[in-house]
Amino acid sequence: MAVYFLDSSAVVKRYAQETGSTWVEMLTEPQAGHRLYLARITAVEVVAAVARRQRGGAFSAADAAALADFADDLAHQYCRLTSPPV
């Protein structure tokens, strides 16, 4: 088991197919047992990135539905940093 800090660009790759998505998907598989940390702002940044791509035509409405998966993962899989680790 390893510990990873994911920024919003890495998290988006989990829910949208782009360069690096395969690596992020393997890293975030629950069976891998890694601890995944996010900054609190990451949740807002991911939603904004998906909405921006949907408005720009890069995401269909079905692709944007991945936000439901993100919300579930945010509640159950990611750890959120409230202050820098000591």
N, C-alpha and C positions, 0 to 999 in steps of 0.2 A: 504494500500500500504506500502511496506517495501523496504528498500534499501539493495542490496546484492552486494558483490564483489566476482566475480567468477574467479578462477584460471583456467589454461588450462585443468587440469585433470577434473574439473567439466564441462567445456564447451564440451569436447570430449564426455562426457556421454550423452549429449543432442543429438548427432548425431550418436552414436554407442551404441548398447545395451550391457551394462555391469552392474555390481553391482552399484546401486545408480542412474541408468538412469531414473527410474520412478519418483523419487523425483525431480531430476533436470528438467525433462520435465514438471512436475506440477508447479515448481517454475518459469519456464521461459515462461509459457503460456502467451501470450499478454493479455488475459482477466484477468489475476491475477493482472495486473497493477503495478507490481513491477519495480523498477528502478534497472537495472543490469549494474554493472560497471566491466570493464576489464582493465588490464594494457595494454599498447600499444603492448608489446611483445607477448601477448596472441595470437594474430592473427597468428603470425609466428609459435608459439609453437603448435597450433592446427593443422595447415597444416602439420607440420613436423611429428606430432604424427600419423595422418591419413596415410601419405605417408609411414612411417616406418611400420605401421601395414599392409598396402597393400603389401609392399615388402616382409614382413614376412609371408604372406599368411593368416593373421587373418582377413583381409578385402578383399572382392571381389571388382572388378572395380565398380560395382553398389553401394556397400557400400561407396566407396570413393567418389562417385558422391554427397554424402551428403555435400561435401565442397561447392557446389553451394548454398545450403540452408544456410550454415554458412556465406558465403559471403553476402547474402541478409540480414541475421539477423545482421551481423556486421554493415552493412550500415544503418539499420533501427531500430534495437531494443536495441543493446548494447550501453552504454555510455563508452567512453574510458578516462581513467585517464592520464593526461599529467604530473601531479605532484601530490604529496600527498595532500589530502584534509586538509584544515586548520581548 
